[in-house]
Amino acid sequence: MGKRITIVLDEDLLKKLRLIQAKKIGKSTVAVSFSSVISEELRKALK
């Protein structure tokens, strides 16, 4: 389990991340949390 933190996102980043989440939800039969989307995108960016 991850550690809980608080961050402030710019509106444009928030919209992009929510869109990614919505696409994943549309393709899946299970819940897709916003936290999991953020973690996944950060992992991709930090490789």
C-alpha positions in Angstrom: 0.0 0.0 0.0 1.2 3.5 -0.9 1.7 6.5 1.3 -0.9 9.2 1.4 0.2 12.6 0.3 -1.5 15.8 -0.8 -0.5 17.6 -4.1 -1.9 20.5 -6.0 -2.5 19.9 -9.7 -3.0 22.5 -12.4 -6.4 22.4 -14.1 -5.0 21.2 -17.4 -3.2 18.3 -15.8 -6.2 17.3 -13.8 -8.4 17.2 -17.0 -5.8 15.1 -18.8 -5.5 12.6 -15.9 -9.3 12.4 -15.5 -9.6 11.7 -19.2 -7.0 8.9 -18.9 -9.0 7.5 -16.0 -12.3 7.7 -17.9 -10.7 5.8 -20.9 -9.4 3.1 -18.5 -12.8 2.8 -16.9 -14.5 2.4 -20.3 -12.1 -0.5 -21.2 -12.4 -2.2 -17.8 -14.9 -4.1 -15.8 -13.3 -3.1 -12.5 -12.9 0.2 -10.7 -10.0 2.4 -11.7 -8.9 4.8 -9.0 -7.6 8.3 -9.6 -4.6 7.4 -7.4 -3.7 4.4 -9.5 -3.9 6.5 -12.7 -1.5 9.1 -11.2 0.9 6.4 -10.0 0.9 4.7 -13.4 1.5 7.9 -15.3 4.3 9.0 -12.9 6.0 5.6 -13.3 5.9 6.0 -17.1 7.3 9.6 -16.9 10.1 8.7 -14.5 11.5 5.6 -16.4 
